[in-house]
Amino acid sequence: MFFWVSCSKKHSVISINDYKTVSLSVIDSLIHLSEINYKNDTIADAFDNNLKGAAEIAKKSNNQKSLFDIYIIVAQRLRNSSKYSRSVESLQKAMTIAEQINSDSLKAKATHEMAVNFRRINDNAQALKYHIKALELAENAQDTFLIHCSYNGIGNVYFEYKDYKKAIDYFHKSLQYLGKEHVNLLGDAINSNLLGESWLYLGNTDSALYYLKHSFDVNVKIGSKLGQAICYNGIGLVYYEKKEYKKAIKIHKKALNIYKSINDKFYQTMCLNNMGKTYLAMKKYALAEKYLTKTYNMATEIGSKRFALDASIELSRLYNIINKSNLSYKFSRKALAYKDSITKELQEQNTQAISILYKTEKQKREIIILKQKAQLSELKLSRQQNAMIAFIFIIMFLIMFGVWFIHQRKLKSKLKEIDLEQKLLQARLNPHFIFNSLAAIQNFILQNDKKAASEYIVNFSRLMRNILMGTGTNFILLQNELEILDDYLKLQQLRFQNKFDYFFEISDDIDPETCVVPPMLVQPFVENSIEHGVRDIEIQGIILIKFIKDREYLIIEVEDNGRGLSDQQETEKKKGHISMATKITNQRMQNIKAITKKQCNFEVLDVSSLRNTSGVLVRIRIPYNEE
């Protein structure tokens, strides 16, 4: 919908400021009309004619802030309709504007929305990095609302990781930024509800009821029917957990009536499913079948595979109990089909979102590379003759060296193995780490912290035992390597007072009890991540260690959100530090290649060259072997 405004120019001239004011007013009106139309039309285009008109006016009047807001609105609508790749494209446009006007607040907003996208497609590792980056930008901008949102987002990630204690900590931090003069009541309601759910999963039903009832009272105050119903649903789950099934049914019916009154079929489906599960627990099988069948039918009607999966599982369980084996088998097959379909969709959405993100970064890098190539071409033309002479000299030298090396190879092989073994022992556990570990133990003892000292000694002794057991062998089980890394990281966490968190991700097609890897291959890079990456940063450090099977190869990735590669190299250059991990790993790659007769390599990348976050990514590629 467009509005045409005509005005006479006979006796007046509109100033630039007046024009900008009028343009802003028209943009706001068009955005408001778009919001109304979009609420009333569930199949409307996310970037409708009203928003397109507003964007065109914003471009002509050079109103970058309004254009940013429009791209954010479009991204949110696309995300809510599960069009994640297009949502990421819109957020990239918004981020470009935020970078052009150099606004930390706008960059924090775009980064936070990107994190929410990754949460929706279950890529929680990426979501956590973007939420932490958004928090850093929001703190720089002193934007309390975005600080509140970022803490809430981090809490949601830990909630998905089922680390409910950390989730509770971050939800409480979020509540601290609700505002004083103008309290963000919606934020209070959302965080209180999440606190209630977290306490429920920890088995503390009293605390869960306290926060859910508080959230309900706030939702009543702000007049949110949907919020009240969501709280009723949570309270019903608490009563279910307490085995007070009649109370649970009564509360769920209240929630269902509200969902029906606002015609929200998504939440109706969830409520019907909870009631069906409750009747099943009460052994009222006829009612359980009635509500679970309603759940399944409504889930298929609205296209919710998640609720169709839940209903199929419960119906299969119900029919098994009442000895209807054919129906039990039928719904177990449906549950398996829905689970596979959901997994496939999430993988496709994840791939599309990452592809769009990398495509944008790749285009930026290609522009830089083209400029560098042009400069190199000019330099090559002037030095072509000298380069040819140098090349011939190098070839002759390599031939002579190759002949000499073949003769000397057998004689030096044993010495090389002994020398490499010594270097590996030095690289496996830095003497400074042993000294610091003993000093830390002494400090715990002096502080009379017996529990911490005992925990440190146990982990330290187990780590030393596992390291010594792996000495002299070419390969150990991945399970043992994970134990070594886990003990090492726990010690470093104690030493640096939980300055960082760490996570392991292992592909489903890898069995740690049969897969074998070279011992202590990863530890030097984990140590680098701690000592040179996350140790001195102001935010919470994150170290992510992945093991991925790629056909005949094992890919090992060590990624952190610390100082980038260029920052680390500059610091090491000033200190005169030379990384032995890189040199020794190169030698180990050659030894593994000689043993397995297959290619292997590793690379160290700056995360900022891949996406808009800091950190270092080490990727190791070796042949996949099993015991």
C-alpha positions in Angstrom: 0.0 0.0 0.0 1.5 3.4 -1.0 0.4 6.9 -0.2 1.1 9.8 -2.7 1.5 13.2 -1.2 1.3 16.3 -3.4 2.3 19.8 -2.3 2.5 23.2 -3.9 6.0 24.7 -4.4 4.9 28.2 -5.5 5.7 30.1 -2.3 7.7 27.7 -0.1 10.9 25.7 -0.1 11.3 22.5 2.0 14.6 22.4 3.8 16.8 19.2 4.0 16.0 18.8 7.7 12.2 19.1 7.0 12.6 16.6 4.1 14.3 14.1 6.4 11.6 14.6 9.1 8.8 13.9 6.6 10.7 10.9 5.2 11.1 9.4 8.6 7.4 9.9 9.4 6.4 8.2 6.1 8.9 5.3 6.8 7.4 4.8 10.3 3.9 4.8 8.9 4.7 2.2 6.2 6.4 0.0 8.8 3.4 0.3 11.1 1.0 -0.6 8.2 3.2 -3.6 7.3 3.1 -4.9 10.9 -0.8 -4.7 10.9 -1.1 -6.4 7.6 1.4 -9.1 8.5 -0.5 -9.9 11.8 -3.7 -10.3 9.9 -2.3 -12.3 6.9 -0.3 -15.4 8.0 0.9 -16.1 4.5 2.0 -12.5 3.7 5.4 -11.9 2.2 8.0 -11.0 4.8 9.3 -8.2 2.7 5.9 -6.8 1.6 5.2 -3.7 -0.5 4.9 -1.5 2.5 8.5 -2.5 3.7 9.8 -2.2 0.2 8.4 1.3 -0.1 9.9 2.2 3.3 13.3 0.8 2.3 13.3 2.8 -1.0 12.5 6.1 0.9 15.2 5.2 3.5 17.8 4.7 0.7 16.9 8.0 -1.1 17.0 10.0 2.2 20.2 8.2 3.3 18.4 7.0 6.5 20.7 4.1 7.4 19.1 3.5 10.8 15.6 3.0 9.4 17.0 0.7 6.6 18.8 -1.3 9.3 15.5 -1.7 11.3 13.7 -2.8 8.1 16.3 -5.6 7.4 16.0 -6.8 11.0 12.2 -7.0 10.8 12.4 -9.0 7.5 15.0 -11.3 9.1 12.8 -12.0 12.1 9.8 -12.7 10.0 11.8 -15.1 7.8 13.2 -16.9 10.8 9.7 -17.3 12.4 8.6 -19.0 9.1 11.7 -21.3 9.2 13.4 -19.6 6.2 16.7 -19.4 7.9 19.1 -18.9 4.9 17.1 -15.9 3.7 17.0 -14.6 7.2 20.8 -14.8 7.4 21.0 -12.8 4.1 18.9 -10.0 5.5 20.9 -10.0 8.8 24.1 -9.7 6.7 22.7 -6.6 5.0 21.8 -5.2 8.4 25.4 -5.9 9.7 26.9 -4.2 6.7 25.0 -1.0 7.6 26.0 -1.3 11.2 29.6 -1.6 10.3 29.4 1.4 7.8 28.0 3.7 10.5 30.3 2.0 13.1 27.5 1.5 15.7 28.3 -1.0 18.4 24.7 -1.0 19.5 23.4 -1.9 16.0 26.2 -4.5 15.5 25.1 -6.0 18.8 21.5 -6.2 17.7 22.4 -7.9 14.3 24.8 -10.3 16.1 22.2 -11.2 18.7 19.6 -11.9 15.9 22.2 -14.1 14.1 22.7 -16.0 17.4 18.9 -16.6 17.7 19.0 -18.0 14.1 21.6 -20.6 15.1 19.7 -21.5 18.2 16.6 -22.2 16.1 18.6 -24.7 13.9 20.2 -26.3 17.0 23.7 -25.2 16.2 24.3 -24.2 19.8 28.1 -23.9 19.6 27.7 -21.1 16.9 24.8 -19.6 18.8 27.0 -19.3 22.0 29.8 -17.6 20.1 27.5 -15.0 18.6 25.7 -14.4 21.9 29.0 -13.7 23.6 30.1 -11.4 20.8 26.7 -9.6 21.0 27.2 -9.2 24.8 30.7 -7.7 24.3 29.3 -5.2 21.7 26.3 -4.3 23.9 28.6 -3.7 26.9 30.8 -1.4 24.7 27.6 0.5 23.7 26.3 0.5 27.2 23.0 -0.8 25.8 21.3 -2.3 28.9 18.4 -3.8 26.8 20.8 -5.7 24.5 22.9 -6.8 27.5 19.7 -8.2 29.0 18.9 -10.0 25.7 22.4 -11.4 25.4 22.5 -12.8 28.9 19.1 -14.4 28.2 20.4 -15.9 25.0 23.4 -17.4 26.6 21.2 -18.8 29.3 19.0 -20.4 26.6 22.1 -22.0 25.0 23.1 -23.6 28.3 19.5 -24.7 28.8 19.7 -26.5 25.4 23.0 -28.1 26.6 21.0 -29.2 29.7 23.5 -27.4 31.9 20.6 -25.9 33.9 22.8 -24.5 36.7 24.7 -22.3 34.3 21.4 -21.4 32.5 20.0 -20.2 35.9 23.1 -18.0 36.5 22.7 -16.3 33.2 18.9 -15.9 33.5 19.5 -14.1 36.9 22.1 -11.9 35.2 19.6 -11.0 32.5 17.1 -10.0 35.3 19.6 -7.5 36.6 19.3 -5.5 33.4 15.5 -5.1 33.4 15.8 -1.3 33.9 15.0 0.9 36.9 12.8 3.8 35.7 11.0 1.8 33.0 11.1 -1.8 34.0 11.1 -4.4 31.2 8.1 -6.4 32.5 8.1 -8.7 29.4 11.7 -9.6 30.1 10.9 -10.3 33.7 8.1 -12.6 32.7 10.2 -14.5 30.1 13.3 -15.0 32.3 11.2 -16.0 35.4 9.4 -18.6 33.2 12.8 -20.0 32.0 14.0 -20.0 35.6 11.0 -22.1 36.6 11.6 -24.6 33.8 15.3 -24.9 34.7 14.5 -25.6 38.3 11.9 -28.1 37.2 14.5 -30.0 35.2 16.8 -29.9 38.2 14.0 -31.6 40.3 13.4 -28.6 42.5 9.6 -28.3 42.1 9.2 -25.7 44.9 11.6 -23.2 43.2 10.0 -24.0 39.9 6.5 -23.2 41.2 7.8 -19.9 42.7 9.2 -18.6 39.5 6.4 -19.8 37.3 3.8 -18.2 39.5 5.8 -15.0 39.6 5.9 -15.1 35.8 2.2 -15.6 35.7 1.5 -12.6 37.9 3.7 -10.4 35.6 1.9 -11.7 32.5 -1.4 -10.8 34.2 -0.1 -7.3 34.9 0.9 -6.7 31.2 -2.2 -8.3 29.9 -0.5 -11.1 28.0 -3.0 -14.0 27.6 -0.4 -16.1 25.8 2.2 -15.6 28.6 -0.4 -16.6 31.2 -1.2 -19.8 29.3 2.5 -20.7 28.9 2.9 -20.3 32.7 -0.2 -22.5 33.3 1.5 -25.1 31.0 4.7 -25.0 33.1 2.8 -25.2 36.4 0.9 -28.2 35.0 4.3 -29.9 34.2 5.4 -29.2 37.8 2.3 -31.0 39.2 2.9 -33.8 36.7 6.5 -34.2 38.1 5.0 -34.2 41.7 2.6 -36.9 40.6 -0.3 -34.6 41.5 -2.0 -35.5 38.2 -5.5 -34.1 38.9 -4.1 -30.7 39.6 -2.0 -31.0 36.5 -5.1 -31.7 34.3 -7.0 -28.8 35.9 -4.2 -26.4 35.1 -3.6 -27.7 31.6 -7.4 -27.2 30.9 -7.0 -23.6 31.9 -4.1 -23.2 29.5 -6.0 -25.0 26.7 -9.0 -22.6 27.1 -6.8 -19.6 26.7 -5.0 -21.1 23.6 -8.4 -21.7 22.1 -9.6 -18.2 22.8 -6.6 -16.7 20.9 -6.7 -19.4 18.2 -3.1 -20.5 18.8 -3.1 -24.1 17.4 0.7 -24.5 18.0 0.3 -24.2 21.8 -3.1 -26.0 21.7 -1.2 -29.0 20.3 1.5 -28.8 23.0 -1.2 -28.6 25.7 -3.2 -31.5 24.3 0.0 -33.6 24.3 0.7 -32.8 28.0 -2.8 -33.7 28.9 -2.6 -37.0 27.0 0.7 -37.9 28.8 -0.9 -37.0 32.2 -3.9 -39.3 31.5 -1.5 -42.0 30.5 0.3 -41.7 33.8 -3.1 -41.8 35.6 -3.8 -45.1 33.7 -6.9 -43.5 32.2 -6.2 -45.0 28.8 -9.3 -44.0 27.0 -8.8 -40.3 27.8 -5.1 -40.7 27.0 -5.9 -42.1 23.6 -8.4 -39.3 23.0 -6.0 -36.4 23.8 -3.0 -38.0 22.2 -5.0 -38.7 19.0 -6.1 -35.0 19.0 -2.5 -34.0 19.4 -1.4 -36.1 16.5 -4.2 -34.8 14.2 -3.6 -31.2 15.1 0.1 -31.5 14.7 -0.3 -32.9 11.2 -2.8 -30.1 10.4 -0.4 -27.3 11.4 2.7 -29.2 10.0 4.4 -29.5 13.4 6.7 -32.5 13.0 8.0 -32.1 16.5 4.6 -32.5 18.2 3.7 -35.3 15.7 6.8 -37.1 16.8 6.0 -36.7 20.5 2.4 -37.9 20.0 3.5 -40.9 17.9 5.9 -41.9 20.7 3.3 -41.6 23.4 0.6 -43.4 21.3 3.0 -46.2 20.6 3.7 -46.6 24.3 -0.1 -46.4 25.1 -1.0 -49.1 22.5 1.8 -51.3 23.8 0.4 -51.1 27.3 -3.2 -52.0 26.2 -1.9 -54.8 24.0 -2.7 -53.3 20.6 0.6 -54.3 19.1 -0.3 -53.5 15.5 -1.2 -49.9 16.4 1.9 -49.7 18.7 4.1 -50.8 15.8 2.4 -48.4 13.4 3.1 -45.3 15.5 6.6 -46.4 16.4 7.3 -46.4 12.6 5.7 -43.0 12.3 7.9 -41.7 15.2 11.0 -43.0 13.5 10.0 -41.4 10.2 9.3 -38.0 11.9 12.6 -38.1 13.8 14.6 -38.8 10.5 12.7 -36.0 8.7 13.3 -33.5 11.5 17.0 -34.3 11.6 17.3 -34.0 7.9 15.6 -30.6 7.9 17.8 -29.2 10.6 20.9 -30.3 8.8 19.7 -28.7 5.5 18.8 -25.4 7.3 22.2 -25.4 9.1 24.0 -26.0 5.9 22.1 -23.2 4.1 22.7 -20.7 6.9 26.4 -21.4 7.1 26.7 -21.3 3.3 25.2 -17.8 3.1 27.4 -16.6 6.0 30.6 -18.0 4.4 29.6 -16.8 0.9 29.5 -13.2 2.2 32.9 -13.5 3.9 34.3 -15.2 0.9 33.3 -12.3 -1.4 35.0 -9.8 1.0 38.2 -12.0 0.9 38.1 -12.3 -2.9 38.1 -8.5 -3.3 41.2 -8.3 -1.0 42.9 -11.2 -2.9 42.2 -9.5 -6.3 43.9 -6.3 -5.2 46.9 -8.3 -3.9 47.1 -10.3 -7.1 47.3 -7.1 -9.2 50.2 -5.9 -7.0 51.9 -9.2 -7.3 51.6 -9.3 -11.1 53.4 -6.0 -11.4 56.2 -7.2 -9.1 56.5 -10.5 -11.0 57.0 -8.8 -14.3 60.0 -6.9 -13.0 61.6 -9.9 -11.3 60.7 -12.7 -13.8 64.3 -13.2 -15.1 65.8 -13.3 -11.6 63.1 -15.7 -10.5 63.8 -18.1 -13.3 67.5 -18.2 -12.4 66.7 -18.7 -8.8 64.3 -21.5 -9.7 66.9 -23.4 -11.8 69.4 -23.0 -8.9 66.8 -24.4 -6.4 66.0 -27.3 -8.7 69.7 -28.2 -9.0 70.2 -27.9 -5.3 67.1 -30.1 -4.6 68.4 -32.8 -6.9 71.8 -32.8 -5.3 70.2 -32.7 -1.8 67.8 -35.6 -2.8 70.7 -37.8 -3.9 72.6 -37.1 -0.6 69.4 -37.5 1.5 68.7 -41.0 0.1 72.2 -42.2 1.1 71.9 -40.7 4.6 68.2 -41.6 5.3 68.8 -45.0 6.7 71.7 -43.9 8.9 69.8 -41.0 10.4 66.4 -42.7 10.8 67.0 -44.1 14.3 68.5 -40.7 15.5 65.5 -38.9 14.2 63.1 -41.2 16.0 65.0 -40.7 19.3 65.1 -36.9 18.8 61.4 -36.8 17.9 60.5 -38.8 21.0 62.3 -36.3 23.2 60.7 -33.4 21.5 57.3 -35.0 21.8 57.8 -35.6 25.6 58.7 -31.9 25.9 55.6 -30.8 23.9 53.2 -33.2 25.6 53.3 -31.5 28.9 55.1 -28.2 29.3 57.4 -28.2 32.4 55.9 -24.8 33.3 52.5 -26.5 33.5 53.9 -29.1 35.9 55.4 -26.4 38.0 52.2 -24.3 38.0 50.2 -27.4 38.9 52.3 -28.2 41.9 52.2 -24.5 42.9 48.4 -24.6 42.6 48.2 -27.7 44.8 50.4 -26.0 47.4 48.2 -22.9 47.3 45.0 -24.9 47.8 46.7 -26.7 50.8 47.8 -23.4 52.3 44.3 -22.0 51.9 43.0 -25.2 53.7 40.9 -25.9 50.5 41.2 -29.7 50.9 38.5 -30.5 48.4 40.1 -28.5 45.6 43.5 -29.8 46.4 42.3 -33.4 46.5 40.4 -32.9 43.2 43.5 -31.3 41.6 45.8 -34.1 42.8 43.5 -36.8 41.5 43.2 -35.2 38.1 46.9 -34.5 38.0 48.0 -38.1 38.9 45.5 -39.6 36.4 46.7 -37.3 33.7 50.4 -38.1 34.3 49.5 -41.9 34.4 47.7 -41.7 31.1 50.5 -39.7 29.5 53.1 -42.2 30.6 51.0 -45.1 29.4 50.8 -43.6 25.9 54.5 -42.9 25.7 56.3 -45.1 23.2 53.2 -46.2 21.3 52.1 -44.8 17.9 48.4 -44.9 18.6 46.0 -45.0 21.5 42.2 -45.3 21.8 40.3 -42.1 21.3 38.6 -42.8 24.6 42.0 -42.5 26.4 42.9 -39.4 24.4 39.6 -37.8 25.5 40.3 -38.7 29.2 43.8 -37.1 28.9 42.3 -33.9 27.4 39.4 -33.8 30.0 41.9 -34.2 32.9 44.2 -31.6 31.4 41.4 -29.1 30.8 39.9 -29.6 34.3 43.3 -28.8 35.8 43.6 -25.7 33.7 40.1 -24.6 34.7 41.0 -25.0 38.4 44.2 -23.1 37.8 42.6 -20.2 36.0 39.4 -20.2 38.3 37.0 -21.3 35.5 38.1 -18.6 33.2 36.9 -20.7 30.3 34.4 -23.5 29.4 35.2 -26.4 27.1 33.1 -28.8 25.0 33.7 -32.1 23.1 31.7 -32.9 20.0 32.1 -36.4 18.5 30.3 -37.6 15.3 27.8 -40.3 15.8 29.7 -42.5 13.4 32.8 -42.5 15.6 33.2 -45.1 18.4 35.8 -43.8 20.9 36.3 -47.3 22.2 37.6 -48.6 18.8 38.9 -45.5 17.0 42.6 -44.9 17.5 44.6 -41.7 17.3 48.3 -40.6 17.9 48.7 -39.9 21.6 48.8 -36.2 22.7 48.2 -34.9 19.2 45.7 -32.4 20.2 47.0 -31.2 23.7 49.7 -28.7 22.4 47.0 -26.8 20.5 44.6 -26.9 23.4 47.4 -25.5 25.5 47.9 -22.7 22.9 44.1 -21.9 23.0 44.4 -21.5 26.8 47.7 -19.7 27.1 47.5 -17.5 24.0 43.8 -17.4 23.3 41.3 -17.3 26.1 43.5 -16.7 29.1 43.7 -12.9 28.9 40.3 -12.0 27.4 37.7 -10.2 29.4 34.7 -12.4 28.4 34.1 -16.1 29.3 36.4 -18.2 27.1 35.0 -21.1 25.0 37.1 -24.0 23.7 35.4 -26.4 21.3 37.1 -29.7 20.3 35.4 -31.7 17.5 36.1 -35.2 16.1 34.5 -35.7 12.7 34.7 -38.7 10.4 35.1 -37.7 6.7 35.0 -41.0 4.7 38.6 -42.5 5.2 39.8 -39.6 7.3 39.4 -38.2 10.8 39.1 -34.4 11.1 40.0 -32.9 14.5 39.2 -29.3 15.1 40.2 -27.1 18.1 38.5 -23.7 18.1 38.4 -20.9 20.7 36.9 -17.4 21.0 40.1 -15.8 22.3 42.5 -13.4 20.7 42.9 -13.9 16.9 45.9 -15.4 15.2 47.3 -12.0 14.1 47.1 -10.6 17.7 48.8 -13.8 19.0 51.6 -13.6 16.4 52.2 -10.0 17.2 52.5 -10.8 21.0 54.8 -13.8 20.4 57.0 -11.7 18.0 57.5 -9.1 20.8 58.3 -11.9 23.3 60.6 -13.7 20.9 58.4 -16.9 21.3 58.7 -19.7 18.8 55.8 -22.3 18.7 57.3 -25.8 19.1 53.8 -27.4 18.7 53.7 -26.5 15.0 57.1 -27.8 14.3 56.6 -31.1 16.1 53.2 -31.6 14.7 54.6 -31.2 11.2 57.1 -34.0 12.0 54.4 -36.2 13.4 52.3 -35.7 10.3 55.2 -37.1 8.3 55.6 -40.1 10.6 51.9 -40.9 10.4 52.0 -40.6 6.6 54.9 -43.1 6.5 53.1 -45.5 8.8 49.6 -45.3 7.1 50.7 -44.6 3.5 48.0 -41.9 3.4 48.0 -38.1 3.2 47.7 -36.1 6.4 48.0 -32.4 7.3 46.9 -29.6 9.6 46.2 -25.9 9.3 45.9 -23.0 11.7 43.2 -20.4 10.7 42.1 -17.0 12.0 38.3 -17.3 12.8 37.8 -13.7 11.9 38.6 -14.6 8.2 35.7 -17.1 8.3 33.0 -15.1 10.2 32.5 -12.0 12.3 34.1 -13.3 15.5 37.5 -13.6 16.9 39.5 -16.7 17.7 41.7 -19.4 16.3 40.7 -22.6 14.5 43.2 -25.6 14.2 42.1 -28.3 11.8 44.0 -31.6 11.7 43.4 -34.2 9.0 44.7 -37.8 9.6 43.7 -41.2 8.3 40.8 -42.8 10.2 42.0 -46.0 12.0 40.3 -48.5 14.3 41.9 -51.0 16.8 
